[in-house]
Amino acid sequence: MRGNFNAAIDITTVFCHYCAGRRTCGWGEMSSGCKCFCWSRVADYVRPCSEYFTLPDAIPQWPQGSGFATSRIKLGAIEVCQITKFEFIWGYNLSMDGKNGVSFYKPDGIPDGFFCLGHYCQSNEKPLCGYVLVARDVDIQEDCCTPALSNPVDYSLVWSSEEGGEESFDGCGYFWLPQPPEGYRATGFLVGNNPKKPDLNEIKCVRADLTDPCKVQSQILCTHSKLSKAPLIVCTTKPLHAGMQGRGVSVGTFNCSSSKGLIDNEPNVVCLKNLDHSLHAMPNMDQIHALVSHYGPTIFFHPAEVYLASSVSWFFQNGALLYSASNSAGEAIDAEGSNLPTGGTNDGKYWLDLPSDNRRAKVKHGNLESAKLYVHVKPAIGGAFTDVVLWIFAPFNGPGTLKLGTMNIAFTKVGQHVGDWEHVTLRISNFTGELWSMYFSQHSSGEWVNVTDLEFIKGNKPTVYASRNGHANFPHPGDHIQGSPKLGIGVRNDAAHSNYSIDSSNKYEIVAAEYLGDGAVDEPVWLQYMREWGPKVVYGSKTELDRIINSLPLMVRCSLENILGKLPLELYGERGPTGPKEKDNWIGDERS
């Protein structure tokens, strides 16, 4: 099931272009008293989304302690609060089908003493599910001439729908960039529905030393009207310095420009910077357990899966071997991995492999009863969010299946390797403890999925579907293509519901949470093994690919080189995969 949608905004007015005095008419007033042309067009438009997304179940009362889920976070000289309720301002392309429609909002219900840092926007295709931060100065001193927050000195008009020739049922939209005083930076835009400049006290700029650069994340809107003199390009942003050590805190606002050439340039707005090195809003150990218990996803394997997950200790206890350049016979590994070489980097001198005796086939197939998720907890977005990373281990990754249009070609060896590590990441707001988004690893890449697009079972626990043989993770069942899905070319990742599953909310082990300090978590010895979890495999790719080429019609063969260039690199060979701590996302942000 998906989450719930709760009505929260009452948009009771629309702008009437044709009434005398360009007044605003209420819906009820228009239906009875307004006889102008615009009312006849109401059926062609829809009001912006007036529903908020909520999780299927209520968020529990989290265990007490630290600054986690207290609604406010101190970043140093400023304190911020997360606003998730909005008041509609203006919408672009509010058509009945909802496609390509984007609405702009200002934060509603700002607490006393806090100030707006910018407005919010999102597509109308989904229920409202976003935030903006508001801030207050907590380091005000009478003798200090540089407060943390300051009014802008002016505004510059970046774009207007009136100037761009864009017609909207809700009047014209005007996009204003605050002009900060010297030594300050703007963190967001203001959107209005009339040409009058906003008041200077409607938004605050932030002292430059309390900010961090951001970069464009994804495009929300790009106007393409034939009447437009200049397009409007609206993008979300994210901190430039991301990952466990990044201090950039996203304000939740957007960046916009009226020139396509500026989309890849540095945004006009910045992020905040967390200067509180204590990261006081991160969860303590009791709260971590409560989060995993409440949100821990259930992972479903394909009903035809034969290479299932296991615990690491089961893998060791059932005959896994440690090899090295000086030991070609292999060495048995104890249950805790205490005889593995630890530290250093992946120098290629050591690797693991399956048992060399009659247990080999058994270990290949894993042991779902022993399997558990290995949890790494780390700060995200400057400590305003927590990433709960759940790693899963499978002793063996099976061969792939190649899709070429309507043909499906099963490989016999390509894609196989020993020691498969995949993971999912829960991104949780430290303001409230609410699940915000989820990352699904898919071989060497993956995808972030907004909470509105997740499936849930057992309350607020998301579902994860692991692909057959390869264990790539997806939010929904289906035949997912890695390569060029639009062309129907790539490696198949078949995912489906089955009785093979792991409920991570009660089958997990916390293996790392560095921010809690030394000794807070006893890291297992095997986590310090930085070498490969399987031998290097060189496939007979040319033989298999030659067989594929020869099986194709002659007219198709000449273009096969272009097709093969779109396929994943693992088709051509596979180094033994490394463990979680050697992955880029252990310290950095997720790769998507």
C-alpha positions, 0 to 999 in steps of 0.5 A: 500500500502507499501512504495517505493523503490528507487535505490541508490547504483550502485554496478558495480563490482564483485570479480573474483576468477579465473582471473589472479592476482585476479583482480576486473572485472566490469560487462560490462568488464566481459560480453565482455572481461572476459572468465573465469569460474566465468562469467558463474556462474553470473546467479546463483548469484544476486547483493546485494540489491541496493534499499532504502526504502522510505515512500510513501510521502515526510517528511514535513517541521516540525515546528521550535524549539528545536533540533528535526529533525536537522540531528545532536544530541549532546550527551555530549562530542560527536555529532552524525549524522545518516547515511542511505546511504551505500557502499557495501563491502561483501555479504554472500550467494548472491543466486538468490532467495535471501533467507538467503543472508546477505550483509555488508556495510560501511557508505557513505557520512560521513560529514566532521569532523565526523568519522565511528564507525562501519559497517552495515549489513542486510538481502537481503530479504528487501530493505535497511532501516537502519542506523549507527551513525558517531561521532565527538568530540565537547569537544576538549581541548588542555590541555585534554589528553583524547579526546572523540574519538581515533583510535584503537591500532590494530585489531583482526580478528574474522572470515573470509570466507576464513578460514571458507570455505565459498565461495562467488561470491564477494570474501572473507569476513574478520571481524575485531574487533578494539582493543581500547586503554586503557579507550576506547571501540569499538562500531562496527566491520569493514568488508573487502574483503581482508586479509589486516588489515584496517587502524587504522584511518578507525574507531574510538573508544569511551571513556568508560565514553561516552558508555553504555552496549548493549545486543543481540537483534536478529540473522541476520546470522549463517553460517552452511557450512559443510566446516566451521571450525567455524560458523559466528554468526551476531546479531543486538544489542540494549541498555541494559538500555532501556525505558524512563529513559535509556540513551543508544544510539544504534550505528546501528552496529552489533555484531559478533562472531565465537562461538555459545557459545558466542551468549548469552554473553555480546557483543564485542561492546557497545552503546553510552551514552547520557549525555545531560540531556536536551534531546534537540533533542526531539520534542516540543509540536507543533512538536508532533502535527505535527507528530501525524497529519502526521503519525497517524495510522488508526485503522480498526476493524473487520467487525463483531466486536460488542465490539467497542472502545469509549472515556473514558469520554463516558464510564463514562458518560454512567453509568460506576461505581466505586466499592471498598471493602467498597462500593459494591453498586458502585458509579457513575463516572463523565465525567472527572473521578475527583472522582476516587482515584488517585496515589498509586499502584494497591492494589486491593481495587478499580475497575470499572465495567459496568452500573448495569442498562439497559445501560449495554448492550449499554456500552458493545458495545462501541461508535466509534463516541466518540473514540479517541487515547490517546497519550503518548510521551516519549524518546526512545533509549537515546533520539535519537528517540521518541516513540509516544504511542497511547492508545485506550480504549474499554469498553468490551473485548469479548470471545475468540475462541480456534483453535485446528488444523482444529477445531474452538471452540467458548468460551461463557465466556472465554476471557471476561473482562471489560475495555480493553486497547491496544496501538500502538507505532510509533518510530520516528528518532529525527535526521530527524523526519522519522518513523522508526518502529512500535509496535503493542500490542497484549494482554499481549505481542506484536511485533515490525514491521519495517517500510518496512513491514507496510501498508500505507494509506493517505500518511505516515499513517500506518494501524492497524487491531484490532482483533475481540472481543480482540482488539489485534493489527496487521499490516496486516489482517488475522487469527492470532494465539496466542499460537503455530501458527506453530502447529495451536494451540491457540486463534484466532485473526481475523483481517480484513478491514471494515468500522469501523475505527478510524483515529488517525491523527485527533482523538487524545488527548495528555495526557502525555509528561513528558520530556517537564516538569511540566505543559506542558501537562494537564494529565487527572485525570483518567490517575492517577487512578492506580487501575483496570478498570474491576472486577476480573473474574474467568471463569468456565474454567474447565467446558469449557475445560472438554467439549472440552476434551470430544469432542475430539477423544480418541487418542487425549485426552492423549496429550491435557495437552501438548496442553493446556500448550501452550495456553495464560494464559487469558484462565484460568482467568482475573484480571481487566486490569489496565490503561496505566500508570500502564503498564510496557511499560509506563516507560520501553520499549515495551514487545515483 
